[in-house]
Amino acid sequence: MTMFLTIAVIVLIFVVIFQIAKASEYVSVLKGEEVSRKQNNKINGFLMMGFLVLGLIGVWYCNKLYYGKTLLVQDAASVEGARVDSMLWVTLALTGVVFILTQIVLFWFAYKYQEKENRKVFFFPHNTKLEVIWTVIPAIALTVLVVIGLRNWFLFTGEPPQNAMVVEVTGKQFGWIYRYPGKDGSFGKKYYKNIDNASNSLGLIWEDKLGHDDLVMEQTMYLVKGKPVKLIIGSRDVIHDVGLSHFRMKMDAVPGIPTTLWFTPKYTTKEMKELTKNPDFQYEISCDQMCGNGHYSMKGVIEVVDQEEYDAWMVKQKPYYAQQFPDKDTAAPKAVADTAKTASAKPVEAVKKAVAKL
C-alpha cells in the first residue's frame, strides 16, 4: 500500500509541474514573449538566492542531525586508524571550504548578472591568468592529499613490527574464516581443491605438519589491545572486502591473490562499550564489496581483549587438525587419561607377580 501511495504522489507532482509549465506558456502568449521572458528571468534570479540560502541551511541542519550517528564522533579504535581520521578531516575541510565558496559564487552570479536593458555581455575566449589559477591551485591541493594517502597506504600494507601477531582471514559466501598459527608460528599449506565445508573449510593439506597446530574458527576473531596484528586476507570464491570501520581499515579479499594489512588496536571491546555508552557494542568485520545475494549478512565479530584474556582464550582452543582427526590427537584428555591409567597399572601388576612367586 505504501508503495502505491508513493507512486501516486510522484505522478501527481509531475502532473502539477506539467500544468504549471503549460500555464506559463499561455501567460507568455498573452503578455508577449519578450515581457514574459524578462519577468521570468527576474523571478529566477530571486529564486536562485532563495535556493542558496535554503540549501546552505539544509546542509547545516543535516550535519547537525546526522553527524552524531556517524563514526566520526568516535576516536579511531586503532593507532594507525588515527592517520586515516586526520587525512579525512583535512580532505573534508579543504573540499568543504571549496564547496561553500563555489556554491555562493554560482548562485550569486546567477542573480547579480541577470539580463538587464543596458547591460552588455562581455566575451573573453582566453585568460591565461585565470586558467593558471584554477589549474595550479587544485593540482597542488590534490597532490598533497595524494601524497598523504600514499604514505598511509604504504604504512598499512607494509611490514608490521616484529612483535605483531598474524591472523589469516578468508572470505566466503557469506561469512569469514579465521586461522591462527600454532606454537610453531607458521601456517600449514592449503590447496583450494581440498576445500570441504564439512571437514576442511580452508582446504588444508593434512600431510603438512606445520598445519597440525593451526587454529581455525568462524565465529569471532580475537585480538590483543596494544599489540600489532597482521591480517593475511584471501577469498575462496568471489571478491570480498574486509571492512574494519571502527579501526578505519579496509582491504580487498581476492581469490588466489593474498593481500595484507596491519594495525594496532587501541581499546578493548569492554572499553569501547564504555566510550560509546553502548552495552551491546561489538567490533565488526563487514564485507564492503557486493558479493552475492547474501552480501548483507556477511558480518563477523572481533573481540579485542587484554593479553591475559587472550592467553586464557588461546589455551582453550583445539587445533583444527585435532578436531578432524581426534584419534591422532596426542594431547586429547582421553589419551592423557589412558596414559596415566597405564602408568599406574604397571606397579600393581608387578606386586601381583611378586606375591604369586611367594
C-alpha positions as CSV (number, residue, x, y, z in Angstrom):
1,M,0.0,0.0,0.0
2,T,2.8,2.4,0.9
3,M,4.5,1.7,-2.5
4,F,1.3,2.6,-4.4
5,L,0.8,5.7,-2.4
6,T,4.4,6.8,-3.1
7,I,4.0,6.2,-6.9
8,A,0.7,8.2,-6.8
9,V,2.4,11.1,-5.1
10,I,5.3,11.1,-7.6
11,V,2.8,11.0,-10.6
12,L,0.8,13.9,-9.0
13,I,4.0,16.0,-8.6
14,F,4.8,15.5,-12.3
15,V,1.3,16.4,-13.3
16,V,1.4,19.6,-11.3
17,I,4.8,20.6,-12.7
18,F,3.4,19.9,-16.2
19,Q,0.3,22.1,-15.6
20,I,2.4,24.9,-14.2
21,A,4.6,24.8,-17.3
22,K,1.6,24.9,-19.7
23,A,0.1,27.8,-17.7
24,S,3.4,29.6,-18.0
25,E,3.3,29.2,-21.8
26,Y,-0.2,30.6,-22.0
27,V,0.8,33.6,-19.9
28,S,3.7,34.2,-22.2
29,V,1.5,34.3,-25.2
30,L,-0.9,36.8,-23.6
31,K,1.8,39.1,-22.3
32,G,4.2,38.7,-25.1
33,E,7.2,36.6,-25.2
34,E,9.7,39.3,-24.6
35,V,8.0,40.8,-21.5
36,S,7.3,37.3,-20.1
37,R,10.9,36.2,-20.5
38,K,12.2,39.2,-18.7
39,Q,9.8,38.7,-15.8
40,N,10.7,35.0,-15.5
41,N,14.4,35.9,-15.6
42,K,14.0,38.2,-12.7
43,I,11.9,35.7,-10.7
44,N,14.6,33.0,-11.4
45,G,17.3,35.3,-10.1
46,F,15.5,35.7,-6.8
47,L,14.8,32.0,-6.7
48,M,18.5,31.3,-7.1
49,M,19.3,33.4,-4.0
50,G,16.5,31.7,-2.1
51,F,17.8,28.3,-3.1
52,L,21.3,29.2,-2.0
53,V,20.1,30.3,1.5
54,L,17.8,27.3,1.9
55,G,20.5,24.9,0.6
56,L,23.2,26.1,3.0
57,I,20.7,25.9,5.9
58,G,19.8,22.4,4.8
59,V,23.5,21.4,4.7
60,W,24.0,22.8,8.2
61,Y,20.8,21.1,9.5
62,C,21.7,17.7,8.0
63,N,25.1,17.9,9.6
64,K,23.7,18.7,12.9
65,L,21.0,16.0,12.6
66,Y,23.2,13.1,11.4
67,Y,26.8,13.9,12.5
68,G,26.2,12.2,15.9
69,K,25.2,9.0,14.1
70,T,28.5,8.7,12.2
71,L,31.7,7.1,13.3
72,L,33.5,10.4,13.2
73,V,32.3,11.2,16.7
74,Q,34.3,8.2,18.0
75,D,38.0,8.1,18.1
76,A,39.6,5.6,15.7
77,A,40.0,2.2,17.5
78,S,43.5,1.7,16.1
79,V,46.7,3.6,16.4
80,E,47.1,3.7,12.6
81,G,43.5,4.5,12.1
82,A,44.1,7.9,13.6
83,R,46.1,8.7,10.5
84,V,43.0,8.0,8.4
85,D,40.9,10.2,10.5
86,S,43.4,13.0,10.2
87,M,43.5,12.6,6.4
88,L,39.7,12.6,6.3
89,W,39.4,15.8,8.3
90,V,41.9,17.6,6.1
91,T,40.0,16.4,3.0
92,L,36.6,17.5,4.4
93,A,38.0,20.9,5.5
94,L,39.5,21.5,2.1
95,T,36.6,20.3,0.0
96,G,34.1,21.9,2.4
97,V,35.6,25.4,2.0
98,V,35.7,25.0,-1.8
99,F,32.1,23.7,-1.8
100,I,30.7,26.6,0.1
101,L,32.6,29.3,-1.8
102,T,31.8,27.8,-5.2
103,Q,28.1,27.5,-4.4
104,I,27.9,31.0,-3.1
105,V,29.6,32.4,-6.2
106,L,27.5,30.2,-8.5
107,F,24.1,31.4,-7.2
108,W,25.2,35.0,-6.6
109,F,26.4,35.3,-10.2
110,A,23.1,33.9,-11.4
111,Y,21.3,36.7,-9.5
112,K,23.8,39.6,-10.0
113,Y,24.4,39.2,-13.7
114,Q,20.9,38.5,-14.8
115,E,19.7,40.1,-18.1
116,K,19.1,43.9,-18.0
117,E,18.3,46.5,-20.6
118,N,21.6,48.4,-20.5
119,R,23.9,45.5,-19.7
120,K,26.2,44.2,-22.4
121,V,27.7,40.7,-22.5
122,F,31.5,40.6,-22.2
123,F,33.1,37.7,-24.1
124,F,36.6,36.5,-23.5
125,P,37.9,33.4,-25.3
126,H,41.1,33.1,-23.3
127,N,42.5,34.2,-19.9
128,T,45.9,32.8,-19.1
129,K,46.0,34.1,-15.5
130,L,42.6,32.6,-14.7
131,E,43.4,29.2,-16.2
132,V,46.7,29.1,-14.3
133,I,44.9,29.8,-11.1
134,W,42.2,27.2,-11.5
135,T,44.7,24.6,-12.7
136,V,47.7,25.1,-10.4
137,I,45.8,25.5,-7.1
138,P,43.7,22.4,-7.4
139,A,46.7,20.4,-8.6
140,I,48.8,21.4,-5.6
141,A,45.9,20.6,-3.2
142,L,45.2,17.2,-4.8
143,T,49.0,16.4,-4.9
144,V,49.2,17.0,-1.1
145,L,46.2,14.8,-0.5
146,V,47.5,12.0,-2.7
147,V,51.0,12.1,-1.0
148,I,49.4,11.8,2.4
149,G,47.2,9.0,1.2
150,L,50.1,7.1,-0.3
151,R,52.2,7.4,2.8
152,N,49.4,6.0,4.9
153,W,48.8,3.2,2.4
154,F,52.5,2.1,2.3
155,L,52.4,2.1,6.1
156,F,49.3,-0.1,6.5
157,T,50.3,-2.5,3.7
158,G,54.0,-2.7,4.6
159,E,55.8,-4.9,7.1
160,P,54.4,-4.7,10.7
161,P,56.5,-4.6,13.8
162,Q,58.4,-7.8,14.7
163,N,56.1,-8.5,17.7
164,A,53.0,-8.5,15.6
165,M,50.6,-11.4,15.8
166,V,49.4,-12.9,12.5
167,V,45.8,-13.9,11.6
168,E,44.6,-15.2,8.3
169,V,41.2,-14.0,7.2
170,T,39.4,-15.8,4.4
171,G,36.1,-14.6,2.9
172,K,33.5,-17.0,1.7
173,Q,29.8,-16.6,0.6
174,F,28.7,-15.4,3.1
175,G,31.0,-15.4,6.2
176,W,34.6,-15.2,7.4
177,I,37.0,-17.9,8.4
178,Y,39.9,-17.0,10.7
179,R,43.1,-19.0,11.1
180,Y,45.8,-18.6,13.8
181,P,49.2,-20.3,13.6
182,G,50.1,-22.7,16.4
183,K,53.2,-22.7,18.7
184,D,55.4,-23.1,15.7
185,G,54.3,-19.6,14.5
186,S,53.8,-20.9,10.9
187,F,50.7,-21.7,8.8
188,G,50.3,-25.0,7.2
189,K,49.9,-25.2,3.4
190,K,46.5,-25.3,1.8
191,Y,45.0,-26.2,-1.6
192,Y,41.7,-25.0,-2.9
193,K,40.7,-28.4,-4.3
194,N,40.8,-29.8,-0.8
195,I,38.1,-27.4,0.4
196,D,35.2,-29.3,2.0
197,N,32.6,-27.3,4.0
198,A,32.1,-30.2,6.4
199,S,35.6,-31.2,7.2
200,N,38.1,-28.8,5.6
201,S,36.8,-25.3,5.2
202,L,40.1,-23.9,4.1
203,G,41.5,-26.8,2.1
204,L,44.4,-27.5,4.4
205,I,46.9,-30.1,3.3
206,W,46.8,-32.6,6.2
207,E,50.2,-34.1,5.3
208,D,51.9,-30.7,6.1
209,K,52.8,-31.0,9.8
210,L,53.1,-27.2,10.1
211,G,49.3,-27.0,10.0
212,H,48.7,-29.6,12.6
213,D,48.6,-27.0,15.4
214,D,46.7,-24.3,13.4
215,L,43.5,-22.9,14.9
216,V,40.5,-22.4,12.6
217,M,37.3,-20.7,13.6
218,E,34.3,-18.9,12.0
219,Q,32.6,-17.2,14.9
220,T,34.8,-14.5,16.4
221,M,38.3,-13.2,15.8
222,Y,40.3,-12.4,19.0
223,L,42.9,-9.6,19.0
224,V,45.0,-8.1,21.7
225,K,44.9,-4.5,22.8
226,G,48.1,-2.6,22.1
227,K,49.6,-5.5,20.0
228,P,50.0,-5.1,16.2
229,V,48.2,-7.6,14.1
230,K,48.9,-8.5,10.5
231,L,45.9,-9.8,8.6
232,I,46.7,-12.1,5.6
233,I,43.5,-11.7,3.6
234,G,42.1,-14.0,0.9
235,S,38.9,-15.5,-0.5
236,R,37.9,-19.0,-1.5
237,D,35.1,-18.0,-4.0
238,V,34.5,-14.4,-5.2
239,I,35.9,-11.0,-4.4
240,H,35.1,-9.8,-0.9
241,D,36.4,-6.8,1.1
242,V,37.4,-6.8,4.7
243,G,35.8,-3.7,6.2
244,L,37.0,-2.7,9.6
245,S,35.1,0.6,10.1
246,H,36.0,1.2,13.7
247,F,39.7,0.6,13.0
248,R,39.4,2.8,9.9
249,M,40.8,0.0,7.7
250,K,39.7,-2.0,4.7
251,M,41.3,-4.3,2.2
252,D,40.1,-6.5,-0.8
253,A,39.9,-10.2,-0.4
254,V,40.8,-11.7,-3.8
255,P,40.7,-15.4,-4.7
256,G,44.2,-16.7,-5.3
257,I,45.9,-13.3,-4.5
258,P,46.6,-12.8,-0.8
259,T,46.6,-9.2,0.4
260,T,47.9,-7.9,3.8
261,L,47.0,-5.2,6.2
262,W,48.2,-4.4,9.7
263,F,47.0,-2.2,12.6
264,T,47.3,-1.9,16.4
265,P,44.0,-2.0,18.4
266,K,43.8,0.9,21.0
267,Y,40.7,-0.1,23.0
268,T,39.3,-3.4,24.2
269,T,35.7,-4.3,23.5
270,K,34.8,-3.6,27.1
271,E,36.4,-0.1,26.9
272,M,34.6,0.7,23.7
273,K,31.3,-0.2,25.3
274,E,32.0,2.5,27.9
275,L,33.3,5.0,25.4
276,T,30.3,4.6,23.1
277,K,27.9,4.2,26.0
278,N,26.5,1.1,24.2
279,P,26.4,-2.1,26.3
280,D,25.8,-4.1,23.1
281,F,28.8,-2.7,21.2
282,Q,30.8,-5.1,19.0
283,Y,33.7,-4.6,16.7
284,E,32.5,-5.6,13.3
285,I,34.2,-7.0,10.2
286,S,31.9,-6.4,7.3
287,C,32.1,-7.2,3.6
288,D,32.4,-3.9,1.7
289,Q,32.2,-5.5,-1.8
290,M,28.9,-6.7,-3.3
291,C,29.5,-10.5,-3.4
292,G,26.1,-12.0,-4.0
293,N,22.5,-12.4,-2.6
294,G,23.7,-12.8,1.0
295,H,26.1,-9.9,1.0
296,Y,24.0,-8.1,3.6
297,S,24.5,-10.9,6.1
298,M,28.3,-11.2,5.7
299,K,29.2,-9.9,9.1
300,G,31.9,-11.1,11.6
301,V,32.7,-10.1,15.1
302,I,36.1,-9.0,16.5
303,E,36.8,-9.3,20.2
304,V,39.7,-7.1,21.5
305,V,40.9,-8.2,24.9
306,D,43.9,-7.8,27.1
307,Q,46.9,-10.2,26.8
308,E,45.9,-12.2,29.8
309,E,42.4,-12.8,28.5
310,Y,43.8,-13.7,25.1
311,D,46.2,-16.2,26.5
312,A,43.4,-17.8,28.6
313,W,41.2,-18.0,25.4
314,M,44.0,-19.5,23.4
315,V,44.6,-22.3,25.9
316,K,41.0,-23.5,25.5
317,Q,41.3,-23.7,21.7
318,K,41.8,-27.0,19.9
319,P,43.8,-27.3,16.7
320,Y,41.7,-27.8,13.5
321,Y,43.7,-31.0,12.7
322,A,42.9,-32.5,16.1
323,Q,39.2,-31.7,15.5
324,Q,39.1,-33.5,12.2
325,F,41.3,-36.4,13.4
326,P,40.6,-36.9,17.1
327,D,42.3,-40.3,17.1
328,K,45.6,-38.7,16.2
329,D,45.3,-36.1,18.9
330,T,48.0,-37.0,21.4
331,A,47.1,-34.0,23.5
332,A,43.5,-35.1,24.0
333,P,42.3,-35.6,27.6
334,K,41.4,-39.2,26.8
335,A,44.9,-40.0,25.7
336,V,46.3,-38.4,28.8
337,A,43.9,-40.4,31.0
338,D,44.8,-43.6,29.2
339,T,48.5,-42.9,29.7
340,A,48.0,-42.2,33.4
341,K,45.9,-45.3,33.8
342,T,48.6,-47.5,32.1
343,A,51.4,-46.0,34.2
344,S,49.5,-46.6,37.4
345,A,48.7,-50.2,36.4
346,K,52.3,-51.3,36.0
347,P,53.3,-51.1,39.7
348,V,50.1,-53.1,40.6
349,E,50.9,-55.8,38.1
350,A,54.5,-56.0,39.5
351,V,53.2,-56.5,43.0
352,K,50.8,-59.2,41.9
353,K,53.6,-61.1,40.2
354,A,55.8,-60.9,43.3
355,V,53.0,-62.2,45.5
356,A,52.4,-65.1,43.1
357,K,56.1,-66.2,43.3
358,L,55.9,-66.4,47.1
